[in-house]
Amino acid sequence: MKSLQRILADNLKRVRAERGYSQEKLAEIVDLHRTYISGIERGTRNVSLRNIEKIAQALDLPVVELLTEPED
Amino acid sequence: MKSLQRILADNLKRVRAERGYSQEKLAEIVDLHRTYISGIERGTRNVSLRNIEKIAQALDLPVVELLTEPED
């Protein structure tokens, strides 16, 4: 089974690209460092709930969608 | 809107009680400190993904159910 960190990594990378945001741009919107965003997308960051919530809000997405594997 | 921390707090308290676990017992199973569990249930802890995952496994529950408001 994929770890939650891995699921979040893959989802964030995909959704961020769909939104047309660079890591820098997203980092700026959520007021986190670009290397932090990059770490999440590599699956190396043990992200906190509060930061997941901030990122989901910036992407206008329910948190749960960031933490669930896509159907297809 | 309820914060994610608040949703987790309420869900954890409810599910833990349903399982018949004390905070001590759950803390023991997931190898976290009882005051940490207590902090989550008070909504004061900014929990990390890894710990949410451990707790969900201990409760035999999908992570997403801990992070979603119950329907009723």
Backbone of each chain as nested JSON, in Angstrom:
{
  "chains": [
    {"id": "A", "residues": [
      {"number": 1, "name": "MET", "atoms": {"N": [0.838, -1.207, 0.0], "CA": [0.0, 0.0, 0.0], "C": [0.869, 1.251, 0.0]}},
      {"number": 2, "name": "LYS", "atoms": {"N": [0.444, 2.215, -0.781], "CA": [1.139, 3.506, -0.83], "C": [1.015, 4.21, 0.515]}},
      {"number": 3, "name": "SER", "atoms": {"N": [2.082, 4.8, 0.982], "CA": [1.981, 5.592, 2.207], "C": [1.239, 6.884, 1.898]}},
      {"number": 4, "name": "LEU", "atoms": {"N": [0.7, 7.452, 2.953], "CA": [-0.04, 8.701, 2.824], "C": [0.863, 9.801, 2.267]}},
      {"number": 5, "name": "GLN", "atoms": {"N": [2.1, 9.771, 2.679], "CA": [3.063, 10.768, 2.208], "C": [3.254, 10.65, 0.684]}},
      {"number": 6, "name": "ARG", "atoms": {"N": [3.289, 9.416, 0.22], "CA": [3.464, 9.156, -1.212], "C": [2.207, 9.584, -1.994]}},
      {"number": 7, "name": "ILE", "atoms": {"N": [1.046, 9.28, -1.438], "CA": [-0.205, 9.669, -2.092], "C": [-0.272, 11.197, -2.208]}},
      {"number": 8, "name": "LEU", "atoms": {"N": [0.03, 11.868, -1.097], "CA": [0.026, 13.336, -1.107], "C": [1.033, 13.87, -2.124]}},
      {"number": 9, "name": "ALA", "atoms": {"N": [2.212, 13.271, -2.152], "CA": [3.265, 13.701, -3.091], "C": [2.746, 13.667, -4.528]}},
      {"number": 10, "name": "ASP", "atoms": {"N": [2.198, 12.527, -4.915], "CA": [1.739, 12.361, -6.294], "C": [0.566, 13.284, -6.612]}},
      {"number": 11, "name": "ASN", "atoms": {"N": [-0.37, 13.38, -5.672], "CA": [-1.527, 14.245, -5.91], "C": [-1.115, 15.712, -6.039]}},
      {"number": 12, "name": "LEU", "atoms": {"N": [-0.241, 16.144, -5.148], "CA": [0.158, 17.551, -5.167], "C": [0.848, 17.895, -6.483]}},
      {"number": 13, "name": "LYS", "atoms": {"N": [1.755, 17.023, -6.891], "CA": [2.479, 17.254, -8.136], "C": [1.488, 17.388, -9.298]}},
      {"number": 14, "name": "ARG", "atoms": {"N": [0.525, 16.468, -9.347], "CA": [-0.439, 16.453, -10.444], "C": [-1.339, 17.69, -10.411]}},
      {"number": 15, "name": "VAL", "atoms": {"N": [-1.93, 17.966, -9.252], "CA": [-2.882, 19.083, -9.17], "C": [-2.175, 20.422, -9.386]}},
      {"number": 16, "name": "ARG", "atoms": {"N": [-0.991, 20.559, -8.84], "CA": [-0.251, 21.808, -9.029], "C": [-0.008, 22.057, -10.517]}},
      {"number": 17, "name": "ALA", "atoms": {"N": [0.364, 20.979, -11.235], "CA": [0.6, 21.113, -12.681], "C": [-0.707, 21.466, -13.404]}},
      {"number": 18, "name": "GLU", "atoms": {"N": [-1.806, 20.81, -12.991], "CA": [-3.119, 21.115, -13.592], "C": [-3.481, 22.59, -13.422]}},
      {"number": 19, "name": "ARG", "atoms": {"N": [-3.125, 23.132, -12.262], "CA": [-3.437, 24.534, -11.994], "C": [-2.467, 25.477, -12.722]}},
      {"number": 20, "name": "GLY", "atoms": {"N": [-1.405, 24.9, -13.276], "CA": [-0.412, 25.727, -13.966], "C": [0.475, 26.523, -13.015]}},
      {"number": 21, "name": "TYR", "atoms": {"N": [0.583, 26.055, -11.768], "CA": [1.457, 26.726, -10.802], "C": [2.842, 26.088, -10.806]}},
      {"number": 22, "name": "SER", "atoms": {"N": [3.863, 26.894, -10.728], "CA": [5.204, 26.382, -10.427], "C": [5.276, 26.116, -8.923]}},
      {"number": 23, "name": "GLN", "atoms": {"N": [6.29, 25.39, -8.499], "CA": [6.503, 25.198, -7.053], "C": [6.685, 26.557, -6.37]}},
      {"number": 24, "name": "GLU", "atoms": {"N": [7.393, 27.443, -7.029], "CA": [7.626, 28.793, -6.477], "C": [6.288, 29.517, -6.262]}},
      {"number": 25, "name": "LYS", "atoms": {"N": [5.453, 29.429, -7.272], "CA": [4.169, 30.142, -7.223], "C": [3.314, 29.609, -6.073]}},
      {"number": 26, "name": "LEU", "atoms": {"N": [3.203, 28.274, -6.005], "CA": [2.408, 27.677, -4.931], "C": [2.995, 28.043, -3.564]}},
      {"number": 27, "name": "ALA", "atoms": {"N": [4.294, 27.956, -3.463], "CA": [4.972, 28.292, -2.204], "C": [4.634, 29.717, -1.777]}},
      {"number": 28, "name": "GLU", "atoms": {"N": [4.595, 30.597, -2.747], "CA": [4.295, 32.005, -2.471], "C": [2.862, 32.148, -1.963]}},
      {"number": 29, "name": "ILE", "atoms": {"N": [1.934, 31.488, -2.632], "CA": [0.518, 31.577, -2.25], "C": [0.294, 31.06, -0.828]}},
      {"number": 30, "name": "VAL", "atoms": {"N": [0.89, 29.921, -0.507], "CA": [0.615, 29.321, 0.804], "C": [1.581, 29.794, 1.883]}},
      {"number": 31, "name": "ASP", "atoms": {"N": [2.531, 30.625, 1.482], "CA": [3.495, 31.171, 2.433], "C": [4.332, 30.068, 3.095]}},
      {"number": 32, "name": "LEU", "atoms": {"N": [4.795, 29.166, 2.263], "CA": [5.751, 28.145, 2.705], "C": [6.975, 28.267, 1.796]}},
      {"number": 33, "name": "HIS", "atoms": {"N": [8.059, 27.632, 2.164], "CA": [9.252, 27.746, 1.325], "C": [9.157, 26.79, 0.135]}},
      {"number": 34, "name": "ARG", "atoms": {"N": [9.75, 27.193, -0.983], "CA": [9.705, 26.352, -2.18], "C": [10.309, 24.971, -1.914]}},
      {"number": 35, "name": "THR", "atoms": {"N": [11.365, 24.913, -1.121], "CA": [12.002, 23.624, -0.843], "C": [11.084, 22.724, 0.003]}},
      {"number": 36, "name": "TYR", "atoms": {"N": [10.181, 23.354, 0.741], "CA": [9.206, 22.576, 1.521], "C": [8.207, 21.916, 0.565]}},
      {"number": 37, "name": "ILE", "atoms": {"N": [7.691, 22.701, -0.37], "CA": [6.784, 22.161, -1.402], "C": [7.488, 21.046, -2.17]}},
      {"number": 38, "name": "SER", "atoms": {"N": [8.707, 21.315, -2.535], "CA": [9.492, 20.331, -3.278], "C": [9.659, 19.037, -2.463]}},
      {"number": 39, "name": "GLY", "atoms": {"N": [9.889, 19.183, -1.179], "CA": [10.035, 18.022, -0.295], "C": [8.741, 17.217, -0.191]}},
      {"number": 40, "name": "ILE", "atoms": {"N": [7.626, 17.914, -0.16], "CA": [6.338, 17.205, -0.144], "C": [6.185, 16.398, -1.427]}},
      {"number": 41, "name": "GLU", "atoms": {"N": [6.522, 17.011, -2.54], "CA": [6.332, 16.338, -3.838], "C": [7.321, 15.189, -4.04]}},
      {"number": 42, "name": "ARG", "atoms": {"N": [8.415, 15.211, -3.328], "CA": [9.34, 14.074, -3.389], "C": [8.946, 12.999, -2.378]}},
      {"number": 43, "name": "GLY", "atoms": {"N": [7.998, 13.331, -1.513], "CA": [7.546, 12.356, -0.52], "C": [8.476, 12.249, 0.672]}},
      {"number": 44, "name": "THR", "atoms": {"N": [9.296, 13.257, 0.872], "CA": [10.249, 13.192, 1.981], "C": [9.802, 14.017, 3.182]}},
      {"number": 45, "name": "ARG", "atoms": {"N": [8.732, 14.793, 3.025], "CA": [8.284, 15.664, 4.1], "C": [7.121, 15.056, 4.864]}},
      {"number": 46, "name": "ASN", "atoms": {"N": [7.254, 15.038, 6.167], "CA": [6.173, 14.571, 7.03], "C": [5.291, 15.779, 7.362]}},
      {"number": 47, "name": "VAL", "atoms": {"N": [4.408, 16.11, 6.451], "CA": [3.64, 17.359, 6.493], "C": [2.653, 17.376, 7.655]}},
      {"number": 48, "name": "SER", "atoms": {"N": [2.411, 18.549, 8.192], "CA": [1.435, 18.672, 9.272], "C": [0.059, 19.002, 8.704]}},
      {"number": 49, "name": "LEU", "atoms": {"N": [-0.944, 18.691, 9.5], "CA": [-2.331, 18.96, 9.097], "C": [-2.543, 20.406, 8.692]}},
      {"number": 50, "name": "ARG", "atoms": {"N": [-1.966, 21.315, 9.456], "CA": [-2.213, 22.726, 9.192], "C": [-1.675, 23.124, 7.82]}},
      {"number": 51, "name": "ASN", "atoms": {"N": [-0.508, 22.572, 7.482], "CA": [0.062, 22.907, 6.173], "C": [-0.695, 22.233, 5.03]}},
      {"number": 52, "name": "ILE", "atoms": {"N": [-1.163, 21.021, 5.276], "CA": [-1.982, 20.365, 4.252], "C": [-3.24, 21.188, 3.995]}},
      {"number": 53, "name": "GLU", "atoms": {"N": [-3.806, 21.69, 5.079], "CA": [-5.009, 22.501, 4.961], "C": [-4.731, 23.781, 4.154]}},
      {"number": 54, "name": "LYS", "atoms": {"N": [-3.609, 24.42, 4.429], "CA": [-3.245, 25.645, 3.696], "C": [-3.07, 25.361, 2.207]}},
      {"number": 55, "name": "ILE", "atoms": {"N": [-2.403, 24.245, 1.912], "CA": [-2.144, 23.894, 0.513], "C": [-3.456, 23.581, -0.204]}},
      {"number": 56, "name": "ALA", "atoms": {"N": [-4.327, 22.823, 0.463], "CA": [-5.619, 22.473, -0.142], "C": [-6.422, 23.74, -0.43]}},
      {"number": 57, "name": "GLN", "atoms": {"N": [-6.402, 24.681, 0.498], "CA": [-7.132, 25.938, 0.285], "C": [-6.558, 26.695, -0.907]}},
      {"number": 58, "name": "ALA", "atoms": {"N": [-5.239, 26.724, -1.006], "CA": [-4.598, 27.434, -2.124], "C": [-4.964, 26.796, -3.457]}},
      {"number": 59, "name": "LEU", "atoms": {"N": [-5.159, 25.489, -3.444], "CA": [-5.493, 24.784, -4.681], "C": [-7.004, 24.666, -4.872]}},
      {"number": 60, "name": "ASP", "atoms": {"N": [-7.746, 25.208, -3.919], "CA": [-9.205, 25.184, -3.961], "C": [-9.726, 23.742, -4.093]}},
      {"number": 61, "name": "LEU", "atoms": {"N": [-9.262, 22.908, -3.194], "CA": [-9.506, 21.472, -3.266], "C": [-9.804, 20.956, -1.861]}},
      {"number": 62, "name": "PRO", "atoms": {"N": [-10.753, 20.011, -1.716], "CA": [-10.939, 19.416, -0.396], "C": [-9.668, 18.667, 0.017]}},
      {"number": 63, "name": "VAL", "atoms": {"N": [-9.311, 18.794, 1.277], "CA": [-8.117, 18.126, 1.799], "C": [-8.123, 16.638, 1.449]}},
      {"number": 64, "name": "VAL", "atoms": {"N": [-9.294, 16.054, 1.575], "CA": [-9.403, 14.608, 1.375], "C": [-8.934, 14.195, -0.023]}},
      {"number": 65, "name": "GLU", "atoms": {"N": [-9.148, 15.066, -1.003], "CA": [-8.703, 14.731, -2.359], "C": [-7.182, 14.698, -2.481]}},
      {"number": 66, "name": "LEU", "atoms": {"N": [-6.536, 15.452, -1.635], "CA": [-5.058, 15.42, -1.643], "C": [-4.535, 14.135, -0.996]}},
      {"number": 67, "name": "LEU", "atoms": {"N": [-5.386, 13.506, -0.184], "CA": [-4.934, 12.353, 0.605], "C": [-5.52, 11.03, 0.128]}},
      {"number": 68, "name": "THR", "atoms": {"N": [-6.179, 11.061, -1.025], "CA": [-6.806, 9.859, -1.557], "C": [-6.219, 9.547, -2.928]}},
      {"number": 69, "name": "GLU", "atoms": {"N": [-5.977, 8.277, -3.203], "CA": [-5.498, 7.903, -4.536], "C": [-6.604, 8.121, -5.561]}},
      {"number": 70, "name": "PRO", "atoms": {"N": [-6.261, 8.716, -6.705], "CA": [-7.274, 8.914, -7.749], "C": [-7.834, 7.577, -8.223]}},
      {"number": 71, "name": "GLU", "atoms": {"N": [-9.087, 7.575, -8.636], "CA": [-9.787, 6.343, -9.033], "C": [-9.111, 5.634, -10.207]}},
      {"number": 72, "name": "ASP", "atoms": {"N": [-8.762, 6.41, -11.255], "CA": [-8.227, 5.774, -12.464], "C": [-6.707, 5.684, -12.443]}}
    ]},
    {"id": "B", "residues": [
      {"number": 1, "name": "MET", "atoms": {"N": [-16.461, 27.082, 8.823], "CA": [-16.043, 25.703, 8.545], "C": [-15.109, 25.194, 9.643]}},
      {"number": 2, "name": "LYS", "atoms": {"N": [-15.344, 23.978, 10.045], "CA": [-14.483, 23.347, 11.046], "C": [-13.072, 23.174, 10.5]}},
      {"number": 3, "name": "SER", "atoms": {"N": [-12.079, 23.462, 11.302], "CA": [-10.708, 23.198, 10.858], "C": [-10.47, 21.692, 10.839]}},
      {"number": 4, "name": "LEU", "atoms": {"N": [-9.478, 21.312, 10.081], "CA": [-9.131, 19.9, 9.959], "C": [-8.714, 19.344, 11.329]}},
      {"number": 5, "name": "GLN", "atoms": {"N": [-8.047, 20.174, 12.086], "CA": [-7.616, 19.761, 13.416], "C": [-8.827, 19.45, 14.298]}},
      {"number": 6, "name": "ARG", "atoms": {"N": [-9.853, 20.276, 14.17], "CA": [-11.082, 20.096, 14.955], "C": [-11.825, 18.832, 14.514]}},
      {"number": 7, "name": "ILE", "atoms": {"N": [-11.884, 18.626, 13.198], "CA": [-12.55, 17.429, 12.67], "C": [-11.838, 16.177, 13.181]}},
      {"number": 8, "name": "LEU", "atoms": {"N": [-10.524, 16.188, 13.084], "CA": [-9.74, 15.044, 13.572], "C": [-9.972, 14.84, 15.067]}},
      {"number": 9, "name": "ALA", "atoms": {"N": [-9.967, 15.928, 15.807], "CA": [-10.173, 15.853, 17.258], "C": [-11.486, 15.128, 17.575]}},
      {"number": 10, "name": "ASP", "atoms": {"N": [-12.554, 15.586, 16.956], "CA": [-13.877, 15.021, 17.248], "C": [-13.977, 13.566, 16.786]}},
      {"number": 11, "name": "ASN", "atoms": {"N": [-13.451, 13.289, 15.603], "CA": [-13.502, 11.915, 15.093], "C": [-12.689, 10.96, 15.969]}},
      {"number": 12, "name": "LEU", "atoms": {"N": [-11.508, 11.405, 16.362], "CA": [-10.656, 10.513, 17.145], "C": [-11.316, 10.181, 18.479]}},
      {"number": 13, "name": "LYS", "atoms": {"N": [-11.853, 11.214, 19.107], "CA": [-12.498, 11.008, 20.401], "C": [-13.643, 9.991, 20.263]}},
      {"number": 14, "name": "ARG", "atoms": {"N": [-14.446, 10.177, 19.214], "CA": [-15.601, 9.301, 18.999], "C": [-15.174, 7.858, 18.688]}},
      {"number": 15, "name": "VAL", "atoms": {"N": [-14.274, 7.719, 17.72], "CA": [-13.885, 6.374, 17.292], "C": [-13.136, 5.643, 18.409]}},
      {"number": 16, "name": "ARG", "atoms": {"N": [-12.284, 6.365, 19.109], "CA": [-11.562, 5.726, 20.208], "C": [-12.541, 5.18, 21.239]}},
      {"number": 17, "name": "ALA", "atoms": {"N": [-13.564, 5.963, 21.538], "CA": [-14.574, 5.512, 22.504], "C": [-15.339, 4.3, 21.962]}},
      {"number": 18, "name": "GLU", "atoms": {"N": [-15.691, 4.346, 20.687], "CA": [-16.379, 3.215, 20.051], "C": [-15.552, 1.93, 20.163]}},
      {"number": 19, "name": "ARG", "atoms": {"N": [-14.241, 2.083, 20.02], "CA": [-13.359, 0.914, 20.097], "C": [-13.149, 0.458, 21.549]}},
      {"number": 20, "name": "GLY", "atoms": {"N": [-13.581, 1.308, 22.476], "CA": [-13.399, 0.978, 23.886], "C": [-11.969, 1.156, 24.372]}},
      {"number": 21, "name": "TYR", "atoms": {"N": [-11.208, 1.983, 23.675], "CA": [-9.829, 2.255, 24.101], "C": [-9.771, 3.498, 24.98]}},
      {"number": 22, "name": "SER", "atoms": {"N": [-8.994, 3.434, 26.023], "CA": [-8.643, 4.649, 26.755], "C": [-7.565, 5.388, 25.954]}},
      {"number": 23, "name": "GLN", "atoms": {"N": [-7.328, 6.637, 26.303], "CA": [-6.221, 7.368, 25.66], "C": [-4.903, 6.643, 25.909]}},
      {"number": 24, "name": "GLU", "atoms": {"N": [-4.739, 6.123, 27.106], "CA": [-3.516, 5.38, 27.455], "C": [-3.34, 4.169, 26.537]}},
      {"number": 25, "name": "LYS", "atoms": {"N": [-4.435, 3.447, 26.355], "CA": [-4.38, 2.229, 25.56], "C": [-4.015, 2.569, 24.112]}},
      {"number": 26, "name": "LEU", "atoms": {"N": [-4.689, 3.556, 23.54], "CA": [-4.399, 3.944, 22.158], "C": [-2.949, 4.425, 22.044]}},
      {"number": 27, "name": "ALA", "atoms": {"N": [-2.538, 5.227, 23.007], "CA": [-1.164, 5.744, 23.001], "C": [-0.159, 4.598, 22.986]}},
      {"number": 28, "name": "GLU", "atoms": {"N": [-0.469, 3.583, 23.744], "CA": [0.409, 2.418, 23.831], "C": [0.477, 1.695, 22.483]}},
      {"number": 29, "name": "ILE", "atoms": {"N": [-0.68, 1.497, 21.882], "CA": [-0.731, 0.792, 20.598], "C": [0.042, 1.537, 19.516]}},
      {"number": 30, "name": "VAL", "atoms": {"N": [-0.144, 2.844, 19.449], "CA": [0.496, 3.588, 18.361], "C": [1.89, 4.081, 18.736]}},
      {"number": 31, "name": "ASP", "atoms": {"N": [2.302, 3.815, 19.975], "CA": [3.625, 4.237, 20.42], "C": [3.789, 5.761, 20.366]}},
      {"number": 32, "name": "LEU", "atoms": {"N": [2.791, 6.438, 20.87], "CA": [2.872, 7.889, 21.057], "C": [2.572, 8.146, 22.532]}},
      {"number": 33, "name": "HIS", "atoms": {"N": [2.824, 9.338, 22.997], "CA": [2.567, 9.623, 24.406], "C": [1.094, 9.929, 24.639]}},
      {"number": 34, "name": "ARG", "atoms": {"N": [0.591, 9.568, 25.809], "CA": [-0.827, 9.812, 26.112], "C": [-1.171, 11.295, 26.009]}},
      {"number": 35, "name": "THR", "atoms": {"N": [-0.261, 12.158, 26.403], "CA": [-0.559, 13.594, 26.326], "C": [-0.634, 14.073, 24.872]}},
      {"number": 36, "name": "TYR", "atoms": {"N": [0.024, 13.353, 23.995], "CA": [-0.05, 13.685, 22.562], "C": [-1.454, 13.345, 22.034]}},
      {"number": 37, "name": "ILE", "atoms": {"N": [-1.926, 12.144, 22.363], "CA": [-3.291, 11.733, 21.994], "C": [-4.304, 12.722, 22.574]}},
      {"number": 38, "name": "SER", "atoms": {"N": [-4.103, 13.052, 23.822], "CA": [-4.992, 13.992, 24.495], "C": [-4.979, 15.348, 23.781]}},
      {"number": 39, "name": "GLY", "atoms": {"N": [-3.817, 15.797, 23.352], "CA": [-3.692, 17.064, 22.62], "C": [-4.416, 17.027, 21.282]}},
      {"number": 40, "name": "ILE", "atoms": {"N": [-4.346, 15.888, 20.61], "CA": [-5.087, 15.758, 19.343], "C": [-6.579, 15.885, 19.615]}},
      {"number": 41, "name": "GLU", "atoms": {"N": [-7.035, 15.201, 20.667], "CA": [-8.479, 15.205, 20.959], "C": [-8.967, 16.561, 21.459]}},
      {"number": 42, "name": "ARG", "atoms": {"N": [-8.071, 17.361, 21.986], "CA": [-8.462, 18.73, 22.359], "C": [-8.348, 19.681, 21.169]}},
      {"number": 43, "name": "GLY", "atoms": {"N": [-7.781, 19.195, 20.074], "CA": [-7.644, 20.032, 18.882], "C": [-6.48, 21.005, 18.967]}},
      {"number": 44, "name": "THR", "atoms": {"N": [-5.554, 20.748, 19.855], "CA": [-4.432, 21.676, 20.017], "C": [-3.163, 21.186, 19.334]}},
      {"number": 45, "name": "ARG", "atoms": {"N": [-3.173, 19.966, 18.823], "CA": [-1.977, 19.398, 18.208], "C": [-2.031, 19.504, 16.69]}},
      {"number": 46, "name": "ASN", "atoms": {"N": [-0.97, 20.004, 16.121], "CA": [-0.85, 20.07, 14.666], "C": [-0.187, 18.771, 14.201]}},
      {"number": 47, "name": "VAL", "atoms": {"N": [-0.999, 17.736, 14.086], "CA": [-0.505, 16.374, 13.876], "C": [0.145, 16.209, 12.503]}},
      {"number": 48, "name": "SER", "atoms": {"N": [1.133, 15.363, 12.423], "CA": [1.784, 15.087, 11.14], "C": [1.108, 13.903, 10.452]}},
      {"number": 49, "name": "LEU", "atoms": {"N": [1.28, 13.871, 9.133], "CA": [0.709, 12.779, 8.335], "C": [1.098, 11.405, 8.861]}},
      {"number": 50, "name": "ARG", "atoms": {"N": [2.371, 11.279, 9.219], "CA": [2.848, 9.961, 9.639], "C": [2.115, 9.498, 10.894]}},
      {"number": 51, "name": "ASN", "atoms": {"N": [1.889, 10.427, 11.819], "CA": [1.191, 10.034, 13.044], "C": [-0.294, 9.782, 12.806]}},
      {"number": 52, "name": "ILE", "atoms": {"N": [-0.884, 10.541, 11.904], "CA": [-2.29, 10.278, 11.56], "C": [-2.416, 8.875, 10.973]}},
      {"number": 53, "name": "GLU", "atoms": {"N": [-1.454, 8.542, 10.143], "CA": [-1.459, 7.224, 9.506], "C": [-1.329, 6.117, 10.572]}},
      {"number": 54, "name": "LYS", "atoms": {"N": [-0.445, 6.312, 11.529], "CA": [-0.263, 5.319, 12.595], "C": [-1.544, 5.137, 13.403]}},
      {"number": 55, "name": "ILE", "atoms": {"N": [-2.184, 6.268, 13.706], "CA": [-3.405, 6.217, 14.498], "C": [-4.519, 5.523, 13.731]}},
      {"number": 56, "name": "ALA", "atoms": {"N": [-4.647, 5.858, 12.448], "CA": [-5.686, 5.237, 11.619], "C": [-5.465, 3.726, 11.551]}},
      {"number": 57, "name": "GLN", "atoms": {"N": [-4.22, 3.313, 11.417], "CA": [-3.925, 1.878, 11.37], "C": [-4.306, 1.205, 12.684]}},
      {"number": 58, "name": "ALA", "atoms": {"N": [-3.988, 1.863, 13.787], "CA": [-4.297, 1.292, 15.095], "C": [-5.805, 1.143, 15.281]}},
      {"number": 59, "name": "LEU", "atoms": {"N": [-6.565, 2.053, 14.683], "CA": [-8.022, 2.019, 14.817], "C": [-8.663, 1.231, 13.675]}},
      {"number": 60, "name": "ASP", "atoms": {"N": [-7.822, 0.727, 12.785], "CA": [-8.289, -0.047, 11.636], "C": [-9.321, 0.738, 10.818]}},
      {"number": 61, "name": "LEU", "atoms": {"N": [-8.918, 1.932, 10.44], "CA": [-9.822, 2.891, 9.806], "C": [-9.073, 3.586, 8.677]}},
      {"number": 62, "name": "PRO", "atoms": {"N": [-9.743, 3.863, 7.539], "CA": [-9.065, 4.669, 6.517], "C": [-8.768, 6.072, 7.058]}},
      {"number": 63, "name": "VAL", "atoms": {"N": [-7.608, 6.577, 6.754], "CA": [-7.207, 7.907, 7.212], "C": [-8.281, 8.949, 6.905]}},
      {"number": 64, "name": "VAL", "atoms": {"N": [-8.822, 8.828, 5.711], "CA": [-9.786, 9.822, 5.251], "C": [-10.982, 9.926, 6.202]}},
      {"number": 65, "name": "GLU", "atoms": {"N": [-11.353, 8.803, 6.825], "CA": [-12.486, 8.857, 7.758], "C": [-12.166, 9.649, 9.021]}},
      {"number": 66, "name": "LEU", "atoms": {"N": [-10.906, 9.703, 9.355], "CA": [-10.511, 10.51, 10.515], "C": [-10.533, 12.004, 10.18]}},
      {"number": 67, "name": "LEU", "atoms": {"N": [-10.471, 12.304, 8.884], "CA": [-10.329, 13.704, 8.461], "C": [-11.583, 14.265, 7.799]}},
      {"number": 68, "name": "THR", "atoms": {"N": [-12.674, 13.49, 7.877], "CA": [-13.927, 13.925, 7.248], "C": [-15.016, 14.02, 8.299]}},
      {"number": 69, "name": "GLU", "atoms": {"N": [-15.837, 15.038, 8.223], "CA": [-16.962, 15.137, 9.155], "C": [-17.967, 14.033, 8.866]}},
      {"number": 70, "name": "PRO", "atoms": {"N": [-18.466, 13.365, 9.923], "CA": [-19.47, 12.317, 9.717], "C": [-20.713, 12.91, 9.061]}},
      {"number": 71, "name": "GLU", "atoms": {"N": [-21.423, 12.091, 8.279], "CA": [-22.595, 12.544, 7.522], "C": [-23.706, 13.082, 8.43]}},
      {"number": 72, "name": "ASP", "atoms": {"N": [-23.986, 12.345, 9.513], "CA": [-25.131, 12.764, 10.34], "C": [-24.744, 13.666, 11.482]}}
    ]}
  ]
}
